[in-house]
């Protein structure tokens, strides 16, 4: 969830230390998971971010094959 939110807010693939520290505090991660370490959490979010970016890149790689040309859809008068 943090990875997707970060990607939507910034559009970047590299996790910002200030952003993840703020998210860690504001989202209540420490209250929900008292043994969670900020550094380990940041690593986990970076891995999820890398996966999400890879998924998006793969989806855009195949996008041109899925797009139908408008020329084919237009009727000739």
C-alpha positions as CSV (number, residue, x, y, z in Angstrom):
1,X,0.0,0.0,0.0
2,X,2.8,2.4,0.8
3,X,4.6,1.7,-2.5
4,X,1.5,2.4,-4.6
5,X,0.8,5.6,-2.6
6,X,4.4,6.7,-3.1
7,X,4.3,6.0,-6.8
8,X,1.0,8.0,-7.2
9,X,2.3,10.9,-5.2
10,X,5.8,11.2,-6.7
11,X,5.9,9.1,-9.8
12,X,9.4,8.0,-8.9
13,X,10.8,4.5,-8.5
14,X,13.4,5.4,-5.9
15,X,12.1,5.7,-2.4
16,X,12.7,8.9,-0.6
17,X,13.9,8.5,3.0
18,X,11.9,11.5,4.3
19,X,8.7,10.3,2.6
20,X,9.0,6.8,4.1
21,X,9.8,8.1,7.6
22,X,6.8,10.4,7.4
23,X,4.6,7.6,6.2
24,X,5.9,5.3,8.9
25,X,4.9,7.7,11.6
26,X,1.7,9.1,10.1
27,X,0.2,5.8,9.0
28,X,0.7,4.3,12.4
29,X,2.9,1.4,11.3
30,X,4.7,1.3,14.6
31,X,1.5,1.2,16.6
32,X,0.1,-1.7,14.5
33,X,3.4,-3.5,14.3
34,X,5.5,-2.6,17.4
35,X,8.5,-4.8,16.3
36,X,8.7,-3.2,12.9
37,X,11.9,-1.4,12.2
38,X,11.9,1.7,9.9
39,X,14.9,0.5,7.9
40,X,13.3,-2.9,7.3
41,X,10.0,-1.3,6.5
42,X,11.7,1.0,3.9
43,X,13.4,-2.0,2.3
44,X,10.1,-3.9,2.1
45,X,8.4,-0.9,0.5
46,X,11.3,-0.5,-2.0
47,X,10.9,-4.1,-3.0
48,X,7.2,-3.6,-3.5
49,X,7.9,-0.4,-5.4
50,X,10.3,-2.2,-7.7
51,X,7.7,-4.9,-8.4
52,X,5.0,-2.3,-9.1
53,X,7.2,-0.4,-11.5
54,X,8.2,-3.6,-13.2
55,X,4.5,-4.5,-13.6
56,X,3.7,-1.1,-15.0
57,X,6.6,-1.4,-17.5
58,X,5.5,-4.8,-18.7
59,X,2.0,-3.5,-19.1
60,X,3.1,-0.6,-21.2
61,X,5.4,-2.8,-23.3
62,X,2.4,-4.7,-24.5
63,X,0.1,-1.7,-24.8
64,X,0.7,-1.0,-28.5
65,X,-0.6,-4.4,-29.4
66,X,-3.8,-3.8,-27.5
67,X,-4.6,-0.4,-29.1
68,X,-6.9,-0.5,-32.0
69,X,-6.2,1.9,-34.8
70,X,-8.9,4.5,-35.2
71,X,-8.4,4.4,-39.0
72,X,-9.8,0.9,-39.0
73,X,-12.9,1.9,-37.1
74,X,-13.8,4.9,-39.3
75,X,-16.4,4.4,-41.9
76,X,-15.7,5.5,-45.4
77,X,-18.4,7.9,-46.8
